[in-house]
Amino acid sequence: MTQGHPRGLAVCFGAEMFERLCYYGMRGLLILYLTDALMQGDTKAIGIYGAYTALVYAAPVWGGKLADSVLGFRRAVVFGGVVMAMGEFMILGGTETWLYLGMAAIIVGNGFFKANISTIVGRLYKDGDPLRDSGFTIFYMGINIGALLATVAVAPLGEKFGYHWGFLLAGIGMLMGIAIFLRGQHKLEGVGEPNDPEALRKYGKLVYGVSILAIPALYALITYGADIIILGKDLLFWILMGLLGYVCYHLLREGFKGDRVQRDRIIVLMILMTFNVVFWAFFEQAGSSLTLFALRNVDRNIMGLYEMPASQTQFFNPAFIILFGSVFSVMWIKLSKMGKNPSIPMKFGMGIVQLGLGFLALLLGAGFVGDEALVPLIFLGIMYLLHTTGELFLSPIGLSMVTKLAPKHMTGSAMGAWFLSFAFSMYVAAGLAKLTGGVGEGGAEVVLTPTESLTTYISLFGKMGFVAVGIGIILMLLSKPLTRLMHGVE
């Protein structure tokens, strides 16, 4: 699978696989842990989930910047992984306080790990190497093997035998990922070392110390700012907007400092970041509204032999990634050799269209419900299949794109900016998911009947489907002018 690729790809593959087992294991349990163990209502639980996932993807803005300027990508990955493992073990305390502390640590750790390991993968390839998109697709398979293991092992274990077992397994997985990365560092062949060794000597310990101190600061934000975030008074929104202002200023300043080619490429990067928000705002219903939909309105009984847990329905996506990831990896190489490889903007547009068609599959499935208002499981599987093929057109290509379009001296910062678009996606996704909750007078939640619940979910998912198809078609129509602005980047 990695023939012809750098040896370091396998190292990053293994480390990222176990990091994603850690992250998706915790994510798969979080909404159920909040509503079941901590007895939170849907609206509050979704708000906490949305705030957490948004901050997880906002943190790489700083992690990427600090790796560029001080730590280097390799040290940032190791530090981030250790802090994430600490966060999982904190959650084992079993109280809301320990949960929020653990979430804060995972946010900080992910900020250092996520963007920088992707940057290392990009740095393993020379400019113009046709294997780079294929390499990122292989790397992306590692992400989803980890996600699959999380959905078939970590989340069901926690749901069935106690949430603490799931969180414990997630933390152990993170430690295994760091062990793989440390043992394979020699295969990176110097990639990921600091740009300025003197800056590391002067400021390295300070970066580590301040980052650890950020954990109680984030805990305070989650604990005392939770009502502001959850009740929609937009504290989180303004945090994200502040980061967006910083990122846009930083990217545009670098773009206009360079020549016309560099400026145009930065502009395209920012435009595609915006479309990335749309894709993931809809896609990330998987961890919130789609999980609750599966719990309440999907027939999860498989031929009378097995009742699939609601958390396990998320396994479809990583399973399909593993099935089709290598196919896509080979396909991009062959299409490139034939001169028929779609441009990056065209791939993005096609991916968003497939996302929309996935939601429309649920609209179709609603026509097959019985008296219990349960959609057949196969339609949820079809939805995840279309979401997965759409994801393969967009997500690994997006990671590769950032390393191609960004100036070399700020690849980590640009990757952090790319993940900030995911943060906005999580914020929007939480807002959309809240629309599925029953709200009575004074904002109090009401319990919906199965039929009412089905109507609410299908109405929202259908609207998402039509909107996504429309936006995808618009991007496909814009693909030619955007490709010209990329000045030869494929």
C-alpha positions as CSV (number, residue, x, y, z in Angstrom):
1,M,0.0,0.0,0.0
2,T,2.9,2.4,0.7
3,Q,5.2,1.2,-2.1
4,G,7.1,4.2,-3.4
5,H,6.1,6.4,-0.5
6,P,8.5,7.7,2.1
7,R,9.1,5.4,5.1
8,G,7.9,8.1,7.5
9,L,4.4,7.8,6.1
10,A,3.9,4.5,7.9
11,V,5.1,6.1,11.2
12,C,2.6,8.9,10.8
13,F,-0.1,6.4,9.8
14,G,0.3,4.4,13.0
15,A,0.5,7.4,15.3
16,E,-2.5,9.1,13.8
17,M,-4.5,5.8,13.8
18,F,-4.2,5.5,17.6
19,E,-4.7,9.2,18.1
20,R,-8.0,9.0,16.2
21,L,-9.0,5.9,18.3
22,C,-8.5,8.1,21.3
23,Y,-10.4,11.1,19.9
24,Y,-13.3,9.2,18.3
25,G,-13.6,6.8,21.2
26,M,-14.2,9.8,23.5
27,R,-16.4,11.6,20.9
28,G,-18.6,8.6,20.3
29,L,-19.3,8.3,24.1
30,L,-19.6,12.0,24.9
31,I,-23.2,12.8,23.9
32,L,-24.4,9.5,25.5
33,Y,-22.3,10.1,28.7
34,L,-23.7,13.6,29.0
35,T,-27.4,12.6,28.5
36,D,-27.2,9.2,30.3
37,A,-24.6,9.3,33.1
38,L,-24.6,13.1,33.8
39,M,-28.4,13.4,33.1
40,Q,-28.1,16.5,30.8
41,G,-30.9,17.4,28.4
42,D,-30.4,17.1,24.7
43,T,-30.0,20.9,24.2
44,K,-27.4,21.3,26.9
45,A,-25.6,18.1,25.9
46,I,-25.4,19.1,22.3
47,G,-24.2,22.6,23.3
48,I,-21.4,21.1,25.4
49,Y,-20.5,18.7,22.6
50,G,-20.5,21.5,20.0
51,A,-18.4,23.8,22.2
52,Y,-15.9,21.0,22.8
53,T,-15.5,19.8,19.2
54,A,-15.2,23.5,18.0
55,L,-12.5,24.2,20.5
56,V,-10.7,21.0,19.6
57,Y,-10.4,22.1,16.0
58,A,-9.7,25.8,16.9
59,A,-6.7,24.8,19.0
60,P,-4.4,23.9,16.0
61,V,-4.3,27.6,15.1
62,W,-1.9,28.1,18.0
63,G,-0.4,24.6,17.9
64,G,0.6,25.1,14.3
65,K,2.0,28.6,14.9
66,L,4.1,27.5,17.9
67,A,5.4,24.5,15.9
68,D,6.4,26.8,13.1
69,S,8.1,29.4,15.3
70,V,9.5,27.4,18.3
71,L,9.0,23.7,18.8
72,G,9.1,22.1,15.4
73,F,6.5,19.7,14.2
74,R,8.0,16.5,15.7
75,R,8.2,17.8,19.3
76,A,4.7,19.3,19.0
77,V,3.2,16.0,18.0
78,V,4.8,14.2,21.0
79,F,3.8,16.8,23.5
80,G,0.2,17.0,22.1
81,G,-0.2,13.2,22.3
82,V,0.9,13.0,25.9
83,V,-1.4,15.8,27.0
84,M,-4.4,14.2,25.2
85,A,-3.7,10.9,27.0
86,M,-3.7,12.9,30.3
87,G,-7.1,14.3,29.4
88,E,-8.6,10.8,28.8
89,F,-7.4,9.6,32.2
90,M,-8.7,12.7,33.9
91,I,-12.2,11.9,32.7
92,L,-12.0,8.6,34.7
93,G,-12.7,10.8,37.8
94,G,-16.3,10.2,36.9
95,T,-17.7,13.7,37.7
96,E,-18.6,16.7,35.7
97,T,-15.5,18.5,37.0
98,W,-13.2,15.8,35.9
99,L,-15.0,15.6,32.5
100,Y,-14.4,19.3,31.8
101,L,-10.8,19.1,33.0
102,G,-10.2,16.1,30.7
103,M,-11.9,17.9,27.8
104,A,-9.7,20.9,28.4
105,A,-6.5,18.8,28.2
106,I,-7.7,17.0,25.1
107,I,-8.3,20.4,23.4
108,V,-4.8,21.6,24.3
109,G,-3.2,18.3,23.2
110,N,-5.1,18.1,20.0
111,G,-3.9,21.7,19.1
112,F,-0.3,20.5,19.1
113,F,-0.9,17.0,17.6
114,K,-3.5,17.3,14.8
115,A,-2.2,20.0,12.5
116,N,1.4,19.2,12.9
117,I,1.4,15.5,12.1
118,S,-0.5,16.3,8.9
119,T,2.2,18.9,8.1
120,I,4.9,16.3,8.6
121,V,3.2,14.0,6.1
122,G,3.2,16.8,3.5
123,R,6.9,17.6,4.2
124,L,7.8,14.0,3.5
125,Y,7.2,14.6,-0.2
126,K,9.0,16.9,-2.6
127,D,7.2,19.7,-4.4
128,G,5.3,18.5,-7.4
129,D,5.4,14.8,-6.3
130,P,2.4,13.1,-7.8
131,L,2.3,10.7,-4.9
132,R,1.4,13.3,-2.4
133,D,-2.4,13.1,-2.8
134,S,-2.2,9.3,-2.8
135,G,0.0,9.5,0.4
136,F,-2.6,11.7,2.1
137,T,-5.3,9.3,1.2
138,I,-3.3,6.4,2.7
139,F,-2.7,8.6,5.8
140,Y,-6.4,9.2,5.9
141,M,-7.1,5.5,6.0
142,G,-5.0,5.4,9.2
143,I,-7.3,8.1,10.6
144,N,-10.3,6.0,9.8
145,I,-8.9,2.6,10.9
146,G,-8.6,4.4,14.3
147,A,-12.1,5.7,14.0
148,L,-13.4,2.3,13.1
149,L,-11.7,0.7,16.1
150,A,-13.2,3.5,18.3
151,T,-16.7,2.8,17.1
152,V,-16.6,-1.0,17.2
153,A,-14.5,-1.4,20.4
154,V,-14.1,1.8,22.5
155,A,-17.6,3.3,22.3
156,P,-19.6,0.0,22.6
157,L,-17.4,-1.1,25.5
158,G,-18.1,2.1,27.3
159,E,-21.8,2.1,26.5
160,K,-22.3,-1.5,27.6
161,F,-19.9,-2.0,30.5
162,G,-19.4,1.5,31.9
163,Y,-18.2,4.7,30.3
164,H,-14.9,4.7,32.3
165,W,-13.8,1.6,30.4
166,G,-14.2,3.4,27.1
167,F,-12.3,6.4,28.3
168,L,-9.5,4.3,29.7
169,L,-9.1,2.4,26.5
170,A,-9.0,5.7,24.5
171,G,-6.2,7.0,26.8
172,I,-4.2,3.8,26.4
173,G,-4.7,4.0,22.6
174,M,-3.2,7.5,22.6
175,L,-0.1,6.3,24.5
176,M,0.3,3.5,21.9
177,G,0.2,6.1,19.1
178,I,3.0,8.2,20.8
179,A,5.1,5.0,21.3
180,I,4.8,4.2,17.6
181,F,5.8,7.8,16.7
182,L,8.8,7.9,19.1
183,R,10.1,4.5,17.9
184,G,9.9,5.5,14.2
185,Q,11.4,9.0,14.4
186,H,14.5,8.0,12.5
187,K,12.3,7.2,9.5
188,L,11.2,10.8,9.3
189,E,14.8,11.6,8.1
190,G,14.9,15.0,9.8
191,V,11.5,16.2,8.8
192,G,9.7,18.1,11.6
193,E,12.7,19.6,13.3
194,P,12.4,23.3,14.4
195,N,13.0,26.0,11.9
196,D,14.9,28.0,14.5
197,P,16.8,25.9,17.0
198,E,17.8,29.0,19.0
199,A,14.1,29.8,19.5
200,L,13.5,26.3,20.8
201,R,16.4,26.7,23.3
202,K,15.1,30.1,24.5
203,Y,11.3,29.6,24.5
204,G,10.7,25.8,24.4
205,K,10.1,25.3,28.2
206,L,8.0,28.5,28.3
207,V,5.7,27.1,25.5
208,Y,5.3,23.8,27.4
209,G,4.5,25.6,30.6
210,V,2.0,28.0,29.2
211,S,0.3,25.2,27.3
212,I,-0.2,23.2,30.5
213,L,-1.5,26.3,32.3
214,A,-4.0,26.6,29.5
215,I,-5.8,23.5,30.8
216,P,-7.2,25.1,33.9
217,A,-8.0,28.2,31.9
218,L,-10.0,26.2,29.4
219,Y,-11.6,24.3,32.3
220,A,-12.8,27.7,33.8
221,L,-14.1,28.7,30.4
222,I,-16.0,25.4,29.9
223,T,-17.3,25.4,33.5
224,Y,-18.2,29.1,34.1
225,G,-18.7,30.0,30.4
226,A,-20.8,27.0,29.7
227,D,-24.2,28.7,30.2
228,I,-23.1,31.5,27.9
229,I,-22.0,29.1,25.2
230,I,-24.9,26.7,25.6
231,L,-27.7,29.4,25.8
232,G,-26.5,30.9,22.6
233,K,-25.1,34.2,23.8
234,D,-22.2,33.6,21.5
235,L,-19.1,33.6,23.7
236,L,-17.8,30.7,21.7
237,F,-18.7,32.5,18.5
238,W,-16.6,35.5,19.4
239,I,-13.7,33.3,20.4
240,L,-13.8,31.7,17.0
241,M,-14.3,35.1,15.3
242,G,-11.2,36.4,17.1
243,L,-9.2,33.5,15.9
244,L,-10.6,33.9,12.3
245,G,-9.5,37.6,12.3
246,Y,-6.0,36.6,13.4
247,V,-5.8,33.8,10.8
248,C,-7.1,35.9,7.9
249,Y,-4.8,38.8,8.7
250,H,-1.8,36.4,9.0
251,L,-2.6,34.6,5.7
252,L,-3.4,37.7,3.7
253,R,-0.3,39.5,5.0
254,E,1.9,36.6,3.8
255,G,0.0,36.5,0.6
256,F,0.5,40.1,-0.3
257,K,4.1,40.1,0.9
258,G,4.9,37.6,-1.9
259,D,4.3,37.6,-5.6
260,R,1.0,37.3,-7.5
261,V,1.2,33.5,-7.5
262,Q,1.5,33.3,-3.7
263,R,-1.3,35.9,-3.2
264,D,-3.7,34.0,-5.5
265,R,-3.0,30.7,-3.9
266,I,-3.7,32.1,-0.4
267,I,-7.0,33.5,-1.7
268,V,-8.0,30.1,-3.1
269,L,-7.0,28.4,0.2
270,M,-9.3,30.8,2.1
271,I,-12.2,30.3,-0.3
272,L,-12.0,26.5,-0.1
273,M,-11.8,26.8,3.7
274,T,-15.2,28.4,3.5
275,F,-16.7,25.5,1.5
276,N,-15.0,23.1,3.9
277,V,-17.1,24.7,6.7
278,V,-20.3,23.8,4.8
279,F,-19.3,20.2,4.3
280,W,-18.3,19.4,7.9
281,A,-21.2,21.4,9.5
282,F,-23.5,18.9,7.8
283,F,-21.2,15.8,8.0
284,E,-20.6,16.3,11.8
285,Q,-24.2,15.6,12.6
286,A,-22.8,12.1,12.9
287,G,-21.7,12.6,16.5
288,S,-24.9,14.4,17.7
289,S,-28.2,14.5,15.9
290,L,-27.5,11.4,13.7
291,T,-26.5,9.4,16.8
292,L,-29.7,10.4,18.6
293,F,-31.7,9.8,15.4
294,A,-30.2,6.3,15.3
295,L,-31.1,5.8,19.0
296,R,-34.8,6.9,18.5
297,N,-35.8,6.4,14.9
298,V,-33.7,3.7,13.3
299,D,-34.4,0.0,13.4
300,R,-31.0,-1.3,14.6
301,N,-32.1,-4.9,14.9
302,I,-30.1,-7.0,12.4
303,M,-32.1,-10.0,11.3
304,G,-33.2,-10.7,14.9
305,L,-29.6,-11.6,15.8
306,Y,-28.0,-8.4,17.0
307,E,-29.2,-5.1,18.3
308,M,-26.6,-2.5,17.2
309,P,-25.9,0.1,19.9
310,A,-26.6,3.7,18.8
311,S,-23.0,4.7,19.3
312,Q,-21.9,1.9,17.0
313,T,-23.8,3.2,14.0
314,Q,-20.9,5.6,13.5
315,F,-18.8,2.6,12.4
316,F,-20.2,2.8,8.8
317,N,-18.1,5.8,7.9
318,P,-14.6,4.6,8.9
319,A,-15.5,1.1,7.6
320,F,-16.3,2.5,4.2
321,I,-13.1,4.7,4.3
322,I,-11.0,1.5,4.8
323,L,-12.9,-0.3,2.0
324,F,-12.6,2.5,-0.5
325,G,-9.5,4.5,0.6
326,S,-7.0,2.4,-1.2
327,V,-9.2,2.4,-4.3
328,F,-9.2,6.2,-4.3
329,S,-5.5,6.4,-3.6
330,V,-4.8,4.3,-6.7
331,M,-7.5,6.1,-8.7
332,W,-6.0,9.6,-8.2
333,I,-2.6,8.4,-9.4
334,K,-4.0,6.7,-12.5
335,L,-6.2,9.7,-13.4
336,S,-3.2,12.0,-13.0
337,K,-1.2,9.9,-15.4
338,M,-4.1,10.0,-17.9
339,G,-4.4,13.7,-17.5
340,K,-8.0,13.4,-16.3
341,N,-7.5,14.0,-12.6
342,P,-10.3,16.5,-11.5
343,S,-9.0,19.8,-10.1
344,I,-9.1,20.3,-6.3
345,P,-12.1,22.7,-6.4
346,M,-14.0,20.2,-8.7
347,K,-13.3,17.4,-6.2
348,F,-14.5,19.6,-3.4
349,G,-17.8,20.4,-5.2
350,M,-18.3,16.7,-6.1
351,G,-17.7,15.8,-2.5
352,I,-20.4,18.2,-1.2
353,V,-22.9,17.0,-3.8
354,Q,-22.4,13.4,-2.5
355,L,-22.9,14.6,1.1
356,G,-26.2,16.1,0.1
357,L,-27.3,12.9,-1.7
358,G,-26.6,11.0,1.5
359,F,-29.1,13.1,3.5
360,L,-31.6,12.7,0.7
361,A,-31.3,8.9,1.1
362,L,-32.8,9.3,4.6
363,L,-35.6,11.2,3.1
364,L,-36.2,8.2,0.9
365,G,-35.9,5.8,3.8
366,A,-38.7,7.7,5.7
367,G,-41.1,6.2,3.2
368,F,-40.4,2.7,4.5
369,V,-41.2,3.2,8.2
370,G,-43.9,1.2,10.1
371,D,-46.0,2.0,13.1
372,E,-42.9,2.3,15.3
373,A,-41.6,5.2,13.2
374,L,-38.2,3.4,12.6
375,V,-36.2,3.9,9.4
376,P,-34.6,0.7,8.1
377,L,-30.9,0.5,9.0
378,I,-29.9,0.1,5.3
379,F,-30.9,3.7,4.5
380,L,-28.6,4.9,7.3
381,G,-25.9,2.8,5.8
382,I,-26.5,4.2,2.3
383,M,-26.3,7.7,3.8
384,Y,-22.9,7.0,5.4
385,L,-21.7,5.4,2.2
386,L,-22.4,8.6,0.2
387,H,-21.0,10.8,3.0
388,T,-17.8,8.7,3.0
389,T,-17.3,8.9,-0.8
390,G,-17.9,12.6,-0.5
391,E,-15.3,12.8,2.3
392,L,-12.7,11.0,0.2
393,F,-13.2,13.6,-2.5
394,L,-12.6,16.4,-0.1
395,S,-10.8,15.7,3.2
396,P,-7.5,14.0,2.4
397,I,-7.3,16.2,-0.7
398,G,-7.8,19.3,1.5
399,L,-4.9,18.2,3.8
400,S,-2.7,17.7,0.7
401,M,-3.8,21.0,-0.7
402,V,-2.7,23.1,2.3
403,T,0.8,21.7,2.1
404,K,0.9,22.6,-1.7
405,L,-0.6,26.1,-1.5
406,A,0.9,27.5,1.7
407,P,4.4,29.1,1.7
408,K,6.9,26.7,3.2
409,H,7.8,28.8,6.2
410,M,4.2,28.9,7.5
411,T,2.9,25.4,6.6
412,G,2.0,24.7,10.3
413,S,0.2,28.0,10.6
414,A,-1.8,27.3,7.4
415,M,-2.7,23.8,8.6
416,G,-3.9,25.4,11.8
417,A,-6.0,27.8,9.8
418,W,-7.4,24.8,7.8
419,F,-8.5,23.1,11.0
420,L,-10.1,26.4,12.2
421,S,-12.5,25.9,9.4
422,F,-13.5,22.6,11.1
423,A,-14.0,24.5,14.4
424,F,-16.6,26.8,12.7
425,S,-18.1,23.6,11.2
426,M,-18.5,22.1,14.7
427,Y,-20.1,25.4,16.0
428,V,-22.6,25.4,13.1
429,A,-23.2,21.7,13.4
430,A,-24.2,22.0,17.0
431,G,-26.6,24.8,16.1
432,L,-28.2,22.6,13.5
433,A,-28.4,19.6,15.8
434,K,-30.3,21.7,18.4
435,L,-33.1,22.2,15.9
436,T,-34.0,18.5,16.3
437,G,-34.8,19.0,20.1
438,G,-38.4,19.5,21.2
439,V,-38.7,22.9,22.9
440,G,-41.7,24.0,24.9
441,E,-42.7,27.2,26.6
442,G,-39.9,29.1,28.2
443,G,-37.3,27.1,26.3
444,A,-37.9,23.9,28.3
445,E,-37.3,20.6,26.5
446,V,-40.3,18.4,25.8
447,V,-40.3,14.7,25.0
448,L,-41.3,14.0,21.4
449,T,-43.3,10.9,20.4
450,P,-41.5,8.6,17.9
451,T,-43.5,10.0,15.0
452,E,-42.9,13.6,16.0
453,S,-39.2,12.8,16.4
454,L,-39.0,11.2,13.0
455,T,-40.8,14.1,11.3
456,T,-38.4,16.6,13.0
457,Y,-35.2,14.7,12.0
458,I,-36.2,13.9,8.5
459,S,-37.4,17.5,7.8
460,L,-34.0,18.9,8.9
461,F,-31.9,16.2,7.1
462,G,-33.9,16.7,3.9
463,K,-33.2,20.5,3.9
464,M,-29.5,19.8,4.5
465,G,-29.5,17.5,1.6
466,F,-31.0,19.9,-0.9
467,V,-28.8,22.8,0.3
468,A,-25.6,20.7,0.1
469,V,-26.4,19.5,-3.4
470,G,-27.0,23.2,-4.5
471,I,-23.8,24.5,-2.9
472,G,-21.7,21.6,-4.4
473,I,-23.0,22.4,-7.9
474,I,-22.1,26.1,-7.4
475,L,-18.5,25.1,-6.4
476,M,-18.2,22.8,-9.4
477,L,-19.2,25.7,-11.7
478,L,-16.6,27.9,-10.0
479,S,-13.9,25.3,-10.3
480,K,-12.2,26.5,-13.5
481,P,-11.5,30.1,-12.3
482,L,-10.4,28.9,-8.9
483,T,-8.0,26.4,-10.6
484,R,-6.5,29.2,-12.7
485,L,-5.7,31.1,-9.4
486,M,-3.8,28.0,-8.1
487,H,-1.1,28.5,-10.8
488,G,-0.3,24.9,-11.6
489,V,-1.0,23.3,-8.3
490,E,-2.9,20.0,-8.9
